[in-house]
C-alpha cells in the first residue's frame, strides 16, 4: 500500500475553513484532519505527534496547515512548528489564514503584470497605497510590495496609531519599510490617492473605500486593484470582473476581485501540490505564494 499524504489542518477558530479542506483534497491529499480552537502553546506538541508517528523518510508525506484570520498569529504558528521539529524528523508546514496569503500574493502579482504590460514599470518603480492594511490580505500585500521595492503607504481608517503599530511590526519582522497614513475621512483619503501610482483595497466585504470621483482625482494613478466581490465594491467603477480594464475618467487600469480569485485558487492549489510532490519538507508562507502567483499570471 502506498504511503498516504496526510494533512493536519489547524485553526485557532471554532471551525477550519471548508474552502481550504476542499482545496487540499482536490490538490491530492489522501486525508485532511481538522484541529480546532488550537492555541499557539499547543503547536509544538501537535507537530511532534505528527513527526514522530512516521519514520524520518516519510516526514515529507505529512503536512501541517495553519488557518484562522490573523496573519501574524499564523506566522507565529509557523515559527512554533519549525521550532518543534527534531531532525531528522520533519514535515511540511504551510499557512494561509482566511486565504489571505494567497489572495494578497495573487493581487500583487496581477498588479505587477499590469504595470509591466500597460506601463512598462515594475513594483520598485511605483508608490502604492494599501487600504485595509491592518487586515490579513492588506497586511500581506503591503509587505510583499515593500519587499519588492515599492514605496508603500498603509492607510488606517481609525486614525494613525493602529496602522503605525502595524508598520513598525512589518519593519521589525520582515524588514519591510512602509509609511502609515491617516485615512479616517474621505478628504484625507482623497489627498492620499492624489500622489500614488497604485491603489490596493482590501477592506471588509461590502465597504466602498474610494468613489469614482476620488479615483478621477488621482492624477498619477496607473493601476487600482480591489479584492472585495460584495456590493458595494471597494473601488467604484472597477468591475468585479475587470482584468486590467481602463477605469473611466482616468489613465489607470482596474483589477477586480474575480480577476484575482482564479489566481488565488491556483496559487493555493499549487502550494498544496508542492508539498505533496516535494522531495524534502517545505515551509511555505505568503512570500512563497507570491513567487508562485507571479509565474501564474505571466
Secondary structure, DSSP 8 states (H G I E B T S, - for coil): -----EEEEE-SSSS--HHHHHHHHHHT-SEEEEE-S--GGGHHHHHHHHHHTS-GGGGGGEEEEE-SS-HHHHHHHHHHHHHH-BTTB--EEEE-GGGHHHHHHHHHHHHHHHHHHHH---GGG-EEEEETTTSHHHHHHHHHHHHTT-EEEEEETT-SHHHHHHHHHHHHHH---EEEEE-SSHHHHHHHHTT-SEEEE---TT---B-HHHHHT-TT--EEEE---SSS-SBTT--TT-EEEE-TTSS-EEE-HHHHHHHHHHHHHHHHHHHHH-SS--EE-HHHHHHHHHHHH-
